[in-house]
Amino acid sequence: MDTELNKIKKNNFKIFRTTAIVCLFALALSFAGCGKKAGASTASSATQTESIGDKIIANSENVPRISIEHFLTNLWKNTGIYKMIHNDTPEEARLAEESAKAVEAEKERQAQLAQQQLIDKPVEGWKKLVMLAIGFLIVFLGAAKGFEPLLLIPIGFGTILVNIPGAGMGNGPDGMLHIIYNAGVGNEFFPMLIFMGIGAMTDFGPLIANPKSALLGGAAQFGVFATLFGVAVMNFIDGIDYTMLQASAIAIIGGADGPTSIYVSAKLAPTMMAVIAVAAYSYMALVPMIQPPIMKLLTTKKERQIKMKQLRPVSKAEKVLFPLMLLVITTLLLPPAAPLIGMLAFGNFIKEIGCVQRLSKTVENELMNIVSILLSLGVGSQMTPEKIMNLNSAGIIVLGLIAFCIATAAGLLMAKLMNVFLKEKINPLIGSAGVSAVPMAARVANKVGMAEDPTNFLLMHAMGPNVSGVIGTAIAAGVFIATYGM
C-alpha cells in the first residue's frame, strides 16, 4: 500500500512539475510578446483619479452598468414566464433592440481592433515559431501525459497547422481551419452537439436518487462568480484590460466545462475563445492533481472516512421524465440557458427512452467523436500569436486556476455545512465533484476516499454533484448571457 501511495505521490509531483513549467512558460511568453497598449495607458491615466467603485472596466463604456436591482429585473424579464404573459411595448422592443445592437457592436469593435493591431504591427516570425512549439507541447501533454488526449491532441494540431508560415490554413475564405471555425466554433453549433453527446453519455440516476446533492453542484458555481470579480480586479493591473463581456466568458472557466466555455466565449468574447478553451480543458485534465490537496486541507480524516448508504434504485420512468422536467423548468425560468440544457436533455432522453438506440449510440459515439475533432481543430485555429502572447492571456491562465480551486473548496465547504443539519451525514469529498469535469472529478473523490478506507466506495454518490455541476454551469452561462448578451 505504501509503495502504491509513493507511486501516486511521484506521479502527482511529475504532473505538478509539468503544470508549473507550462504556466511559467505561458507567463514568460505573455510578457515577452506584449507591450503596453497606448489606449490602455490612456484609459488608465484618465481613471487614476476615480475611486474603485466609480471605475468603469476598460472598453466597457457601451456595455450597460448592472445594479443589483437591474440584474434581478433583467433576470425576471428573461424568464419564459414573463415572456409568455407580457407583450413588449414599442418602447421596450426598441430598448431591447438597442441593447442587442450595443453588444454586437462591442464584439465587432473588439474584432476590428484586433485586426487593426495586426495590420499596424504584423506578427514577427519568431512568435509563430514559439506558437508552433506551444502546439507541439499541447500535443505532448495530451499524448504522453494523458491530459484530455481526445481534445488536446487535435487542439495542438490545429495550433501547429494555423501557425505554419505560408500555409494559409486559417485564412479566409478558403482555408480549411477558417471554414471549420465559421461552420460551428464561432457560433453555437458544435458546442450544442457536444452537449447532446454529453446527455447521451450521462446517467442522472445518482442525482435523482439523492436530490440534495444538487446543492453541491450549485455551490461549486461560486468559482464562476468569484472569477468574475477577480477579472474585474485584475483590470487595475497595468497592461491588462478585460471588458465585462470578456470577464463573463472567462468566469465560466471556474465551472471546468469546456463546451460551455466555448459557447459563452463565442457569444460574448470571440477574440479570447482559444485561450479560454485551452485553459478550461487543461484544468479539467489536471483535476487529479489540483483537487486532492484542497480536499485533504479542508476535511479531516474522520470526515473522509464517512460511509454513505447505498443509493436507492431509480426507476426507468424517473430517468425518462427527468430530462423533460429539466427542460420545462429551464424554459420557464431561464430561456437563455435552454440551448445548452435543451440539447443535454435531448441527448439524455433518447438514451433513457430505449426505443431509439441507433440514435443514442450514434450521438454517444460517432457523432460525438467527429464533432470533438472539428471543435478542437477550430479552437486550435485561434491559437495565433496576436491572441495568445499578451498579458490578458496570462491573466486567463491564472484566473482559471484560482476559479477551479474556489469551485472545489466551495463544494467541500457546502457538504460540511449540510452535515450540520443532516442526520445521515454525507462524505464531504463528494462536494469536490460539483465541478463539471464529468466523470473525472467523481473518480478523484472516490480515489481519495478509498485511500482513507479501501472499502469506502463513493463513485456513485459523487456522480450526483458531478452531473448537477454540468447543469449548474449551463445555468450560470444563461445568467451571463441574459445579463450582457441578450
C-alpha positions as CSV (number, residue, x, y, z in Angstrom):
1,M,0.0,0.0,0.0
2,D,2.8,2.4,0.9
3,T,4.6,1.6,-2.4
4,E,1.4,2.4,-4.3
5,L,1.0,5.7,-2.4
6,N,4.6,6.6,-3.1
7,K,4.0,6.0,-6.8
8,I,0.9,8.2,-6.7
9,K,2.8,10.9,-4.9
10,K,5.6,10.7,-7.5
11,N,3.1,10.9,-10.4
12,N,1.4,13.9,-8.8
13,F,4.8,15.6,-8.4
14,K,5.5,15.0,-12.1
15,I,2.1,16.4,-13.1
16,F,2.7,19.4,-10.8
17,R,6.1,20.0,-12.2
18,T,4.8,19.8,-15.8
19,T,1.9,22.2,-14.9
20,A,4.3,24.6,-13.3
21,I,6.6,24.6,-16.4
22,V,3.6,25.2,-18.7
23,C,2.3,28.1,-16.6
24,L,5.7,29.7,-16.3
25,F,6.3,29.3,-20.0
26,A,2.9,30.9,-20.8
27,L,3.6,33.8,-18.4
28,A,7.1,34.3,-19.9
29,L,5.7,34.3,-23.4
30,S,2.9,36.7,-22.5
31,F,5.4,39.2,-21.0
32,A,7.8,38.7,-23.9
33,G,5.1,39.2,-26.6
34,C,3.2,42.0,-25.1
35,G,3.7,45.7,-24.8
36,K,1.7,48.4,-23.1
37,K,-1.1,49.5,-25.2
38,A,-1.4,53.2,-25.8
39,G,-5.1,53.0,-25.4
40,A,-4.8,51.1,-22.1
41,S,-2.3,53.6,-20.8
42,T,-4.5,56.5,-21.7
43,A,-7.5,54.9,-20.1
44,S,-5.5,54.1,-17.0
45,S,-4.3,57.7,-16.6
46,A,-7.8,59.0,-17.3
47,T,-9.2,57.0,-14.4
48,Q,-6.5,57.3,-11.9
49,T,-8.5,60.0,-10.0
50,E,-11.6,57.7,-9.9
51,S,-12.4,55.6,-6.9
52,I,-12.6,51.8,-7.4
53,G,-16.4,52.0,-7.0
54,D,-16.7,54.6,-9.8
55,K,-14.2,53.0,-12.2
56,I,-15.7,51.6,-15.4
57,I,-14.0,48.5,-16.7
58,A,-11.8,49.3,-19.7
59,N,-13.6,49.3,-23.1
60,S,-16.9,48.5,-21.4
61,E,-18.3,52.0,-21.8
62,N,-21.0,50.8,-24.3
63,V,-22.0,47.9,-22.0
64,P,-24.8,48.9,-19.6
65,R,-23.8,49.0,-15.9
66,I,-25.7,46.5,-13.9
67,S,-27.0,47.2,-10.4
68,I,-28.5,44.5,-8.2
69,E,-32.0,45.8,-8.9
70,H,-31.3,45.9,-12.6
71,F,-29.8,42.5,-12.5
72,L,-32.8,40.9,-10.8
73,T,-35.2,42.8,-13.1
74,N,-33.3,41.7,-16.1
75,L,-33.4,38.1,-15.0
76,W,-37.2,38.3,-14.4
77,K,-37.7,39.8,-17.8
78,N,-35.7,37.0,-19.4
79,T,-37.8,34.2,-17.8
80,G,-40.1,32.2,-20.0
81,I,-43.0,33.0,-17.7
82,Y,-42.5,36.8,-18.2
83,K,-42.2,36.4,-21.9
84,M,-45.4,34.3,-22.1
85,I,-47.6,36.7,-20.1
86,H,-46.1,40.0,-21.3
87,N,-46.3,41.6,-24.6
88,D,-43.5,44.1,-25.3
89,T,-44.4,47.7,-25.8
90,P,-42.9,49.5,-28.8
91,E,-40.5,51.3,-26.3
92,E,-39.4,48.0,-24.7
93,A,-38.9,46.5,-28.2
94,R,-36.7,49.5,-29.2
95,L,-34.6,49.3,-26.0
96,A,-34.1,45.5,-26.4
97,E,-33.0,46.0,-30.0
98,E,-30.6,48.8,-29.0
99,S,-29.2,46.7,-26.2
100,A,-28.6,43.8,-28.6
101,K,-27.0,46.1,-31.2
102,A,-24.7,47.5,-28.5
103,V,-23.5,44.1,-27.6
104,E,-23.0,43.1,-31.2
105,A,-21.2,46.5,-31.8
106,E,-18.9,45.8,-28.9
107,K,-18.0,42.4,-30.3
108,E,-17.4,43.9,-33.7
109,R,-15.3,46.6,-32.2
110,Q,-13.1,44.1,-30.5
111,A,-12.7,42.1,-33.7
112,Q,-11.8,45.3,-35.7
113,L,-9.4,46.5,-33.0
114,A,-7.6,43.1,-33.1
115,Q,-7.5,43.2,-36.9
116,Q,-6.2,46.8,-36.9
117,Q,-3.5,46.0,-34.4
118,L,-2.4,43.1,-36.6
119,I,-2.2,45.4,-39.6
120,D,-0.3,48.1,-37.7
121,K,2.1,45.6,-36.1
122,P,2.4,42.4,-38.1
123,V,3.4,39.2,-36.2
124,E,7.1,38.6,-36.1
125,G,8.3,35.3,-37.4
126,W,9.8,34.2,-34.1
127,K,6.4,34.4,-32.5
128,K,5.0,32.0,-35.0
129,L,7.9,29.7,-34.2
130,V,7.0,29.9,-30.5
131,M,3.4,29.1,-31.2
132,L,4.5,26.1,-33.2
133,A,6.4,25.0,-30.1
134,I,3.3,25.5,-27.9
135,G,1.3,23.4,-30.4
136,F,3.7,20.5,-30.1
137,L,3.7,21.0,-26.3
138,I,-0.1,20.7,-26.2
139,V,0.1,17.5,-28.3
140,F,2.8,16.1,-25.9
141,L,0.6,16.8,-22.9
142,G,-2.3,15.0,-24.5
143,A,-0.4,12.1,-26.0
144,A,2.3,11.4,-23.4
145,K,0.8,12.7,-20.2
146,G,-2.8,11.8,-20.8
147,F,-4.2,15.3,-20.3
148,E,-7.6,15.1,-22.1
149,P,-6.0,13.5,-25.2
150,L,-9.2,13.4,-27.2
151,L,-9.3,17.2,-27.0
152,L,-5.8,18.5,-26.5
153,I,-4.2,16.5,-29.4
154,P,-6.5,18.0,-32.1
155,I,-6.2,21.4,-30.4
156,G,-2.4,21.1,-30.6
157,F,-2.5,20.1,-34.2
158,G,-4.8,23.0,-35.0
159,T,-2.3,25.3,-33.3
160,I,0.5,23.8,-35.4
161,L,-1.3,24.0,-38.7
162,V,-2.6,27.6,-38.3
163,N,0.9,28.9,-37.5
164,I,2.8,27.2,-40.4
165,P,4.2,30.3,-42.3
166,G,2.7,30.4,-45.8
167,A,0.3,27.5,-45.4
168,G,-2.7,29.8,-45.0
169,M,-5.0,27.2,-43.4
170,G,-6.5,29.8,-41.1
171,N,-7.0,32.4,-43.8
172,G,-10.4,33.2,-45.2
173,P,-12.4,32.4,-47.2
174,D,-11.0,29.0,-48.3
175,G,-8.6,27.9,-45.5
176,M,-9.7,24.6,-44.0
177,L,-9.4,25.8,-40.4
178,H,-11.2,29.0,-41.2
179,I,-14.1,27.1,-42.7
180,I,-14.3,24.8,-39.7
181,Y,-14.3,27.7,-37.3
182,N,-17.0,29.6,-39.1
183,A,-19.1,26.4,-39.6
184,G,-19.5,25.6,-35.9
185,V,-17.0,27.0,-33.5
186,G,-17.6,30.7,-33.9
187,N,-21.3,30.1,-33.3
188,E,-23.2,27.7,-31.0
189,F,-23.4,24.7,-33.4
190,F,-20.6,22.5,-32.3
191,P,-21.0,23.2,-28.5
192,M,-24.6,22.2,-28.8
193,L,-23.8,18.9,-30.5
194,I,-21.2,18.2,-27.8
195,F,-23.9,18.8,-25.1
196,M,-26.2,16.5,-26.9
197,G,-23.4,13.8,-26.8
198,I,-22.8,14.5,-23.1
199,G,-26.5,14.0,-22.4
200,A,-26.4,10.6,-24.2
201,M,-23.5,9.5,-22.1
202,T,-24.8,10.8,-18.7
203,D,-26.7,8.8,-16.1
204,F,-28.8,11.2,-13.9
205,G,-29.8,8.3,-11.6
206,P,-27.4,9.3,-8.7
207,L,-28.8,12.8,-8.8
208,I,-32.4,11.6,-8.9
209,A,-31.8,9.2,-6.0
210,N,-30.1,11.9,-3.9
211,P,-31.6,15.3,-5.0
212,K,-29.8,17.2,-2.2
213,S,-26.5,16.5,-3.9
214,A,-27.6,19.2,-6.4
215,L,-26.7,21.7,-3.7
216,L,-23.1,20.6,-4.0
217,G,-23.1,21.2,-7.8
218,G,-24.7,24.6,-7.2
219,A,-22.1,25.5,-4.5
220,A,-19.3,24.8,-7.0
221,Q,-20.6,27.7,-9.1
222,F,-19.1,30.1,-6.6
223,G,-15.9,29.5,-8.6
224,V,-17.6,31.0,-11.6
225,F,-18.8,34.2,-9.9
226,A,-15.7,34.6,-7.8
227,T,-13.7,34.7,-11.1
228,L,-16.0,37.4,-12.4
229,F,-14.9,39.6,-9.6
230,G,-11.3,38.5,-10.0
231,V,-11.3,39.6,-13.6
232,A,-12.6,43.0,-12.7
233,V,-9.9,43.4,-10.0
234,M,-7.1,42.4,-12.5
235,N,-8.1,45.3,-14.7
236,F,-6.3,47.5,-12.2
237,I,-3.0,45.9,-13.3
238,D,-1.3,48.0,-16.0
239,G,-1.3,46.2,-19.3
240,I,-4.5,44.1,-18.6
241,D,-7.8,45.3,-19.9
242,Y,-10.8,43.0,-19.9
243,T,-14.3,44.1,-20.9
244,M,-17.3,42.9,-18.9
245,L,-18.3,40.6,-21.8
246,Q,-14.8,39.1,-21.7
247,A,-15.0,38.9,-17.9
248,S,-18.2,36.8,-18.1
249,A,-16.7,34.5,-20.7
250,I,-13.5,34.0,-18.6
251,A,-15.6,33.3,-15.4
252,I,-17.1,30.2,-16.9
253,I,-13.7,28.5,-16.7
254,G,-14.5,28.2,-13.0
255,G,-17.1,25.6,-13.8
256,A,-14.5,23.4,-15.6
257,D,-16.8,22.9,-18.5
258,G,-15.1,23.2,-21.9
259,P,-18.2,23.2,-24.2
260,T,-19.9,25.8,-22.1
261,S,-16.8,27.9,-22.0
262,I,-16.6,27.8,-25.8
263,Y,-20.3,28.6,-26.1
264,V,-20.2,31.7,-23.9
265,S,-17.0,33.0,-25.3
266,A,-18.3,32.6,-28.8
267,K,-21.3,34.8,-27.8
268,L,-19.5,37.4,-25.6
269,A,-15.8,37.3,-26.3
270,P,-14.9,35.5,-29.6
271,T,-11.4,37.0,-29.7
272,M,-10.5,35.2,-26.4
273,M,-12.1,31.9,-27.2
274,A,-8.9,30.0,-27.9
275,V,-7.1,30.7,-24.6
276,I,-10.3,30.3,-22.6
277,A,-11.0,26.9,-24.2
278,V,-7.4,25.7,-23.7
279,A,-7.4,26.9,-20.1
280,A,-10.8,25.2,-19.4
281,Y,-9.8,21.8,-20.9
282,S,-6.3,21.9,-19.4
283,Y,-7.7,22.4,-15.8
284,M,-10.2,19.7,-16.5
285,A,-7.3,17.4,-17.3
286,L,-5.5,18.5,-14.2
287,V,-8.3,17.6,-11.8
288,P,-6.3,14.6,-10.3
289,M,-3.5,17.0,-9.4
290,I,-5.4,20.1,-8.3
291,Q,-8.2,18.7,-6.2
292,P,-6.7,16.2,-3.8
293,P,-4.6,18.7,-1.8
294,I,-7.6,21.0,-1.4
295,M,-9.8,18.1,-0.4
296,K,-7.3,17.0,2.3
297,L,-6.8,20.6,3.5
298,L,-10.5,21.2,4.1
299,T,-11.5,17.9,5.5
300,T,-10.5,15.8,8.5
301,K,-9.5,12.1,8.3
302,K,-12.7,11.2,10.1
303,E,-14.8,13.1,7.6
304,R,-13.1,11.4,4.7
305,Q,-13.9,8.1,6.2
306,I,-17.7,8.7,6.4
307,K,-19.5,5.9,4.7
308,M,-22.8,6.7,2.8
309,K,-25.7,4.3,2.4
310,Q,-26.2,2.7,-1.0
311,L,-28.4,4.8,-3.3
312,R,-31.9,3.7,-3.9
313,P,-32.8,2.1,-7.2
314,V,-34.1,4.6,-9.8
315,S,-37.0,3.6,-12.0
316,K,-36.9,3.9,-15.8
317,A,-39.9,6.3,-15.6
318,E,-38.0,8.7,-13.3
319,K,-35.0,8.6,-15.7
320,V,-37.2,9.3,-18.7
321,L,-39.2,12.1,-17.0
322,F,-36.1,13.9,-15.5
323,P,-34.7,15.4,-18.7
324,L,-38.2,16.5,-19.7
325,M,-38.8,18.2,-16.4
326,L,-35.4,19.8,-16.5
327,L,-36.2,21.3,-19.9
328,V,-39.6,22.6,-18.8
329,I,-38.1,24.3,-15.7
330,T,-35.4,25.9,-17.8
331,T,-37.9,27.1,-20.3
332,L,-40.0,28.7,-17.7
333,L,-37.2,30.2,-15.6
334,L,-34.1,30.8,-17.7
335,P,-34.6,30.5,-21.5
336,P,-31.0,31.8,-22.3
337,A,-29.8,28.5,-20.8
338,A,-32.3,26.5,-22.8
339,P,-30.0,25.8,-25.8
340,L,-27.4,24.1,-23.6
341,I,-29.9,22.4,-21.2
342,G,-32.2,21.5,-24.1
343,M,-29.5,19.6,-26.0
344,L,-28.4,17.9,-22.8
345,A,-32.0,16.9,-22.1
346,F,-32.5,15.7,-25.7
347,G,-29.4,13.5,-25.6
348,N,-30.3,12.0,-22.3
349,F,-33.9,11.4,-23.3
350,I,-33.0,9.4,-26.4
351,K,-30.6,7.4,-24.2
352,E,-33.2,6.6,-21.5
353,I,-36.3,6.1,-23.6
354,G,-34.8,2.9,-25.1
355,C,-36.7,2.8,-28.4
356,V,-34.2,4.8,-30.4
357,Q,-30.9,3.0,-29.5
358,R,-29.5,3.6,-33.0
359,L,-29.8,7.4,-32.5
360,S,-28.5,7.2,-28.9
361,K,-25.4,5.2,-29.9
362,T,-24.7,7.5,-32.9
363,V,-24.9,10.6,-30.7
364,E,-22.8,9.0,-28.0
365,N,-20.1,7.6,-30.2
366,E,-19.6,8.5,-33.9
367,L,-21.2,12.0,-33.8
368,M,-19.5,12.9,-30.6
369,N,-16.1,11.8,-31.9
370,I,-16.5,13.7,-35.2
371,V,-17.7,16.9,-33.6
372,S,-14.9,16.7,-30.9
373,I,-12.3,16.6,-33.7
374,L,-13.8,19.5,-35.6
375,L,-14.4,21.6,-32.5
376,S,-10.9,21.1,-31.2
377,L,-9.3,21.8,-34.6
378,G,-11.4,25.0,-34.8
379,V,-10.3,26.1,-31.3
380,G,-6.7,25.4,-32.2
381,S,-7.1,27.6,-35.3
382,Q,-7.5,30.6,-32.9
383,M,-4.1,29.9,-31.2
384,T,-2.3,32.7,-33.0
385,P,0.5,34.9,-31.6
386,E,-1.6,38.1,-31.5
387,K,-4.3,36.4,-29.5
388,I,-2.2,34.3,-27.1
389,M,1.1,36.2,-26.5
390,N,-0.2,39.0,-24.3
391,L,-0.9,39.8,-20.6
392,N,-4.6,39.2,-21.0
393,S,-4.0,35.6,-21.9
394,A,-1.6,35.2,-18.9
395,G,-4.4,36.6,-16.7
396,I,-6.8,34.0,-18.0
397,I,-4.4,31.1,-17.2
398,V,-4.0,32.4,-13.6
399,L,-7.7,33.2,-13.1
400,G,-8.7,29.8,-14.4
401,L,-6.6,28.0,-11.8
402,I,-7.9,30.2,-9.0
403,A,-11.5,29.7,-10.1
404,F,-11.1,25.9,-10.2
405,C,-9.7,25.9,-6.7
406,I,-12.5,28.1,-5.4
407,A,-15.1,25.8,-7.0
408,T,-13.6,22.8,-5.4
409,A,-13.4,24.4,-2.0
410,A,-17.0,25.7,-2.2
411,G,-18.3,22.2,-2.9
412,L,-16.4,20.8,0.1
413,L,-17.5,23.5,2.5
414,M,-21.1,23.2,1.4
415,A,-21.0,19.5,2.2
416,K,-19.6,20.2,5.6
417,L,-22.4,22.8,6.2
418,M,-25.1,20.3,5.1
419,N,-23.7,17.8,7.6
420,V,-24.6,20.3,10.4
421,F,-28.3,19.8,9.6
422,L,-28.4,16.2,8.3
423,K,-28.9,13.1,10.4
424,E,-27.4,10.9,7.8
425,K,-24.0,12.5,7.2
426,I,-22.6,12.8,3.7
427,N,-18.9,12.4,2.9
428,P,-17.6,16.0,2.2
429,L,-15.3,14.6,-0.5
430,I,-18.2,14.3,-2.9
431,G,-18.6,18.1,-2.7
432,S,-15.4,18.4,-4.8
433,A,-17.2,16.6,-7.6
434,G,-19.5,19.6,-8.0
435,V,-17.3,20.9,-10.9
436,S,-18.4,19.9,-14.4
437,A,-15.4,17.7,-15.2
438,V,-17.5,14.5,-15.7
439,P,-16.7,11.8,-14.6
440,M,-13.1,12.6,-13.7
441,A,-14.0,14.7,-10.6
442,A,-16.2,11.9,-9.3
443,R,-13.4,9.4,-9.8
444,V,-11.0,11.6,-7.9
445,A,-13.4,11.9,-5.0
446,N,-13.7,8.1,-4.9
447,K,-10.0,7.6,-5.1
448,V,-9.2,10.0,-2.2
449,G,-12.0,8.3,-0.1
450,M,-10.6,4.8,-0.8
451,A,-7.1,6.0,0.2
452,E,-8.5,6.5,3.7
453,D,-10.7,3.4,3.7
454,P,-10.4,0.9,0.8
455,T,-14.0,-0.3,1.5
456,N,-15.5,3.2,1.1
457,F,-16.9,3.4,-2.4
458,L,-18.0,7.0,-3.2
459,L,-18.1,6.9,-7.0
460,M,-21.9,6.8,-7.5
461,H,-22.5,9.2,-4.6
462,A,-20.1,11.7,-6.3
463,M,-21.8,11.4,-9.7
464,G,-24.8,13.2,-8.3
465,P,-22.9,16.5,-7.6
466,N,-20.9,15.9,-10.8
467,V,-23.8,15.9,-13.2
468,S,-25.6,18.7,-11.3
469,G,-22.4,20.7,-11.8
470,V,-22.9,20.4,-15.6
471,I,-26.4,21.8,-15.2
472,G,-25.2,24.5,-12.8
473,T,-22.5,25.8,-15.1
474,A,-25.1,25.9,-18.0
475,I,-27.4,27.9,-15.8
476,A,-24.5,30.3,-14.9
477,A,-23.8,30.7,-18.6
478,G,-27.5,31.5,-19.1
479,V,-27.4,34.2,-16.4
480,F,-24.4,35.9,-18.0
481,I,-26.0,35.8,-21.5
482,A,-29.2,37.1,-20.1
483,T,-27.4,39.9,-18.3
484,Y,-25.0,41.0,-21.0
485,G,-25.6,39.1,-24.2
486,M,-29.3,39.5,-24.9
